[in-house]
């Protein structure tokens, strides 16, 4: 599993306890990303094998690292039947929502890159899933996202 620890950036002192980030016990877990939210909570996204083994899913969790029961919410953002890593990445947008991007195999060596914008504390969809890239002749993979 993955664990996280919030640390004061000025002093290096730990804030709160060690938090178990993913909860897909017994499943194969892959790429992950963390985003600090405006309210001090932490949003994390990762990919994991679905409980029934029929493919992968992208999971999200919001935690309050200073609380004694840190998990606020956990939910599945996307499921797919392919046994490929989605390698999700996330960024905080100015309005407090989170944009998540991920990749899935398309044709040949190419990967399709998808994005979705959500309200992190509820999982509500702000903007439905859409394809970001146009498939070209060259290999495309390893997506990332930033806020400008």
N, C-alpha and C positions, 0 to 999 in steps of 0.2 A: 504494500500500500504506500501511499504518499502522505507525508505529514508536512505541516507548515508551522512556522513560528513568526509572529510579528515582533519586530525589533525597533526600538527607538532609533531613528536615523542620526540623532545627535550624540547619544550616549552609548549606543550598542546594547542597551539593557533590554532584555526580553519583556514584552508586554503580554500578559495572559499566559496561558499554557500552550503546550504543543497540541495542534489540532489535526485530527485525521481528515485529510482532504477528500480522498476518494473512498467510496464504500462499496465498490463492486467486488466484494470478497470472493476470492477464488477465481476471478476472471482475469484474462490477460488484459492489461491496461497499457495505453500508449500515450502519445503526445498530450501535453497539458499546457495550460497558460493560466496566469493569475492577473486579476485587475483589482486595484484598490478603488472602492466606491466612495462617493462623496460623503456618505454618512459614517465612514470608518469601517464598514463591513468589507469583506473580501469575496469576490466572485472568482470561482475557478471553473474551468471547462477541461474535459479530457475525453479520450475515446476508450471504450472498453468492449469486451466481448459480451453480447447479450446473454442473459441468464440461461436461455435455452440453447445457446451455442449456434444459433442460426444466422449469425452475422455480427455486425458491430453496431454500437450506438454512441452518440455523443451525449455525455452527461454534464450537468451543471449543478453547482452547489454554491450557496451564499452562506458565509459564516460570520459571526461576530466574534473575533478572536479574543475579546476581553470578557466574554460571558462564560459562566460555568457550564452552560449547555450551549456550545457555540453554533450548532447547525440551525439556521433559520429556515432554509428550504433546499430541497434537492429535486431535480427533475430531468427528464430525458428531452433533449432538444431535437435530435434526429436519429432515426434508425435506418439501417440499410442491410441488405442481405449479402453484401460483398465481404470477403475476409481481408479487407485492406484497411490500413490505418488511415484515419481521416485527418490526423494532425491538426486539431482545431487551434485557432488563435483568436484573441479577443482584445478589444479596446473600449475604453469608456468614452462616450460621446458627450458633448457639452450639455445636453439636456438630461443627463443621468442615465440614459439607456446604454446598453452594451451592444456593440456589433461583433458578431462571431463569424469567422470565415473557416472553411475546411475544404479539403480536396477529396475527390473520389475518382477512381479510374474511369476513363472515357474510352476512346478508341486508340489502338496502337500504344505508343509510349506516352500519350497525353493524359492529363488529369483535368477534370472539370473542377473549377473552383466555385464554391457556393458561399453565400452570405445570408445572414438573417439578423435583424435588429430586435432585441427583446428588452423588456423591463426586468432587470435582474432579480429583484426581490419577489417577483410573482411568476416569472416565466412567460408573461403575456407577450404576444407578438405585436411589435410596433410596425415592422415591415416584414412581410412574408418572405420566405426563402426565394432567392433569385440567383441565377448563374452570373458570375462576375466576368469570366474570361470567354474569349472566342477561341475555339480550338484551331490551332495552326499546324503547320507541318513539323515544327520543332517540339522537343519535349518541354512540357510545362508541369512543374510540380513545386512543392515546398512553399505554400502560400504564407503570407503574413499581413498584418494590418496595423495602421497607426491612425491617430486622430491629428488633424492639422489645425 
